[in-house]
Amino acid sequence: MILVKSPFRVSFFGGSTDYADFYQQHGSFIFGCTINKYAYLSIRNKPKILSEASTISYSKYERVGNLKDIENPLIRETLNYFGIKQPIEFISFSDIPSRTGLGGSSSYCVGMSHLLRTFLNKKISKKQIAKDAIEIERNILKESGGIQDQIWAAYGGLNTIEINKNGDFFVKPLSITNEFREHLLDSMVLIYTNEQRTCDKIAKAHQNKDKTTILKLAHEAHNYLISEDIKSMGNLMYESWLEKSKLSSHISTESVDSIISTCLKAGAYGAKLLGAGGCGFILVICDPKTKRKITSIFKNNILDFNFDYSGASTMFNSSNEI
């Protein structure tokens, strides 16, 4: 049996510029991090003594004689992409609800790529498993969205991601000290809105829009981060959020606006809703005193976290036969 984990991500700046219709004309620049919240996935060949039907467990339980009959399209098409045909047991679970703006579906897909490459004794590289997930989600399943989430889950860490016009990408660790890294962590708050996105229309709303200002702000904010100016970076985060929310009326809601407004009135430097929009987690940047105040206000919806540095990785791999 093989067990892998794949992290969720928090994008600071540049989100939405990773859509193909934009980066093919302007390129893309994004920076952010992955956190120690994961999708967990495991697989094993079905022991011969058991039924030949495959069992697939996620938020639902499926028992199928043919893997092509799996209802979940992401699981079905990823297994097909890697040519899995034999009876298997596949189990998955997660630290975070799906569709909450932390790149969950792409984390899952990257985790499956890492899992199945390990299962098949195929070569594994961070770039390859990111490319696998991009191919499956964007080209095979034809789901709307960008390509940063797959890259984050594969690489892990605190990085910049640069995407060329041809779609090739380069990941570089943020050039900051360990001391400032801890200061940055102490300046971040994640607030759950208690809602999940249930349709594709919000992701589609980002297509064919002018995001040049969002790209410009990402470069400016990166300069502030490198100079360890969290306050100025936070101020730009809110400015970037306002710019992003102009792309579509579906991106923000009254509930999201209310939470962000409360945080700013409490003294936060800036805030934004993570992901394509509509719901999920709000990232707040503030000083430690304000963080304590905001945590007290939203205490039941605060997500405690740390940084992840490993990206998708194997937790357990046993070739022992049962």
Disulfide bonds with the S-S distance in Angstrom:
none
